[in-house]
Structure formats: structure tokens, C-alpha cells
Amino acid sequence: MTTPPAPARNIDRWTPLLDPPAFPPDRYALIADRIKALLMTENDVLLIQAEAVVALEAVATSIARPGLKALNIVTSPYGGWFGKWLARGGADVVTLAAEPARAVTIDAVRQALDAAPDSAVLALVHAESASGICNPLDEIAELARSRGIVTVVDAVASIGGHPLDIDALGIDIAVIGPQKALAGPAGVSALSISPAAWKLVSEENSPRDSILSLLDQRAWIESGRAALPGTTAPLEFFALEAALDRIEAEGVAATVARHAKASHATRAGLQALGAMPWASDRTTSRLVTTVEAPATSTPSEIIAAASDLGCELTSGVGPGAERLVRFNHTGNRARFETVLSAVTAYGIALQRLGLKADIGSAAAAIAAAYAD
Ligand SMILES: *Cc1c(COP(=O)(O)O)cnc(C)c1O
């Protein structure tokens, strides 16, 4: 993607970025309803006019109170922040850290809950773009539900790339952002919230008159979703609408299948190339594939060796992911040409560094995955 040129200082120049029409107020609640359908939930859906990290901080801040016991699963910096926000609000947080850059296991979650049986909240990230893993959400949600524990799921990097049936799984709070698999804007996010989770939002401790206040947002729902919470950011909301139009036209199941195919093809291509994907097929993210750099090179050397090829290879982020190279097949990148070019570029980089890479076999494996 090329960066647009710096704007000329010409105030007569027409730009679509300035003076947009107001976002029609009657379409605000409609967007929440479309997200409800996407998440397959009857729970309330709130729109947050900020990037998804702010929605996550709002959830933690609004449910935290002294004495609240929470089990927080940490598989990336996002999960670590969530635990800190809960603790800042006085909650009693037990941290369950998975092995660095690995998915948590259901056995570890069961043990942690057995050791902290009065946990009222269980929080986790569904899929991680930082390391390319996916936690076993279905099993964890079932376990939490069987014990009456409210679940909070960061689904920002899974919505649209992994099946996510909020009500079937009984997830109490799910936070999503449109900018990953949904290929939408990054400046707005959303969350679904169940009646059980609303009960945790305590009137005494929850902030009011704050971007972090879910109670302020409840006022919007209680007003029959009439009075909008603040000025709607038109550019973000028109972009969100366009992203939803495109996802609904494709069908979210097809969007998920497109990411699964990109993931399978990337993994098959890497294996044929002679590189082993970092995560198992069961615990991999479908948005991002990671691979450990060969012992003789660093991820930045490999990325630099491929930098003239115009493919998006990046290093892993967070503890344990330092030696990982990431293949990004998220959103509009979840397609044949991106997968083929990125895996090929990785092979070229390895060869340039004097390492072996069977690019022919990799291309054949990707072709076979897409020919299915
Ligand atoms: C991208 C992402 C977020 C949100 O990040 P923003 O930069 O705030 O949009 C949150 N959680 C996870 C797991 C993510 O991958």
C-alpha cells in the first residue's frame, strides 16, 4: 500500500475527509443491531467511539470493584493490560499466564478455577495477532458457564476470522473492533454485554461521565436508544457501515472460511518450504500465521532480506514472540495472491541468507490448498 502524498496547503482543494455530512442518527442503533447479528447475540450491543483497547479498558474499569475476584488469562500484552485495569479498580486478580506466545490449555484453566473457586469473572483474549495463536474459547466458555462465572472475551483479533457465536457459547462480554478481519475502520469498536454482566457493573464504583463508563452507555439503551451518547464521528461510522455492508454481502461465514483457507494455505506452503508453523493447527490464529526464524537468523534479518518484495512480513510482538516472523492474512489480505506472495517472499529471504527453501513445493502446496 502506498502512503498518500503530503497534502498541498490549498484550502480550496476538495477532500472527502472534511465537511462530511452528519451520520444519520437513526442509523446509529441500526449499526448496533447489525453487530448483534454478526455476533449472533440477543445481548445489548454498545458502540464505543474509540479504538478497541479503549473498549477493553472501559469494560475492566466498569466491572472492577474492591473484592471482585477475577481470573485473568494472559497470552499477550493485551491480556496483561486487562488484568492491570481490573486491579486498578480494586479487584482481586489471579493471573493465569500461558507459556510465552502459546495458547492456554483447558486443563490449566480448570486447575486455576479449582484453585480460585470464588472467581466471579474470567477474562481472556480469543485469538492473538501478536503471536498467531488462538485460545480454546469454546471449552473455556463452557467451563466458565458451568460454574456461573461471567466471561469477558477480547475478540478483536478473531471476529470475522474464527466462528464466534456469542449466545451459543454463553459469553457475557465480547469486545470487537472492525479493523482486523472485518477490514473496517480502527477508530470505533463495539461490545456485547449480557444481563449477568450488567449486574457486575456496579453503580457505586463504576465511573460516570467518562469514555470508560458503561453506565453512561446504559443510559442510551434505557432511553430507547434515542439520545446518542456524544457526537457520532461521521467518517468512522460511514466506514463502519461500509465494512458491514461488505461483510454482510460476503456473509460472515464466508469471511471466516476465507480466513481459514488463507491460514491452511499459508501453513501448507510454509511446511512445503521447510518451515514449521509456530502454532498447532488446533491452536493457530486464522488471521496471522507465525513461524520461528531459523537458528542462524533473526526475524529482522529475514524481514530486511524480503523488504524489496513488497510483502507484509513482520516480527512477533510480546514475550516469547521475539523469534517469530508473522504472515498477515487478515481482512482483505485473506486471499490467494497475498498468501502466495508472502510465503514465496519468505523463501526468497531464506535463500538470500544462504538457507534452503523449496519455493516450488511451497507454491504447489498453496495452489493445492486453493484448488480444493
Ligand atoms: C488489535 C487488537 C486489539 C485492539 O487494538 P487497537 O490498537 O486498540 O485497535 C485488542 N486486542 C487484540 C487481541 C488485538 O489483536
The ligand as a Tripos MOL2 file, in Angstrom:
@<TRIPOS>MOLECULE
LIG
   15    15     1     0     0
SMALL
NO_CHARGES

@<TRIPOS>ATOM
      1 C1         -5.7330   -5.3470   17.6050 C.3       1 LIG1
      2 C2         -6.1410   -5.8800   18.9150 C.ar      1 LIG1
      3 C3         -6.7840   -5.0720   19.8540 C.ar      1 LIG1
      4 C4         -7.1530   -3.6410   19.6060 C.3       1 LIG1
      5 O1         -6.0890   -2.8460   19.3180 O.3       1 LIG1
      6 P1         -6.3230   -1.3250   18.8990 P.3       1 LIG1
      7 O2         -4.9520   -0.9220   18.5250 O.co2     1 LIG1
      8 O3         -6.8450   -0.6290   20.0520 O.co2     1 LIG1
      9 O4         -7.2710   -1.3290   17.7900 O.co2     1 LIG1
     10 C5         -7.1750   -5.6480   21.0480 C.ar      1 LIG1
     11 N1         -6.9330   -6.9340   21.3270 N.ar      1 LIG1
     12 C6         -6.3200   -7.7390   20.4460 C.ar      1 LIG1
     13 C7         -6.0980   -9.1740   20.7990 C.3       1 LIG1
     14 C8         -5.8920   -7.2360   19.2210 C.ar      1 LIG1
     15 O5         -5.2680   -8.0400   18.3390 O.3       1 LIG1
@<TRIPOS>BOND
     1     1     2 1
     2     2     3 ar
     3     2    14 ar
     4     3     4 1
     5     3    10 ar
     6     4     5 1
     7     5     6 1
     8     6     7 2
     9     6     8 1
    10     6     9 1
    11    10    11 ar
    12    11    12 ar
    13    12    13 1
    14    12    14 ar
    15    14    15 1
@<TRIPOS>SUBSTRUCTURE
     1 LIG1         1 GROUP 0 **** ****
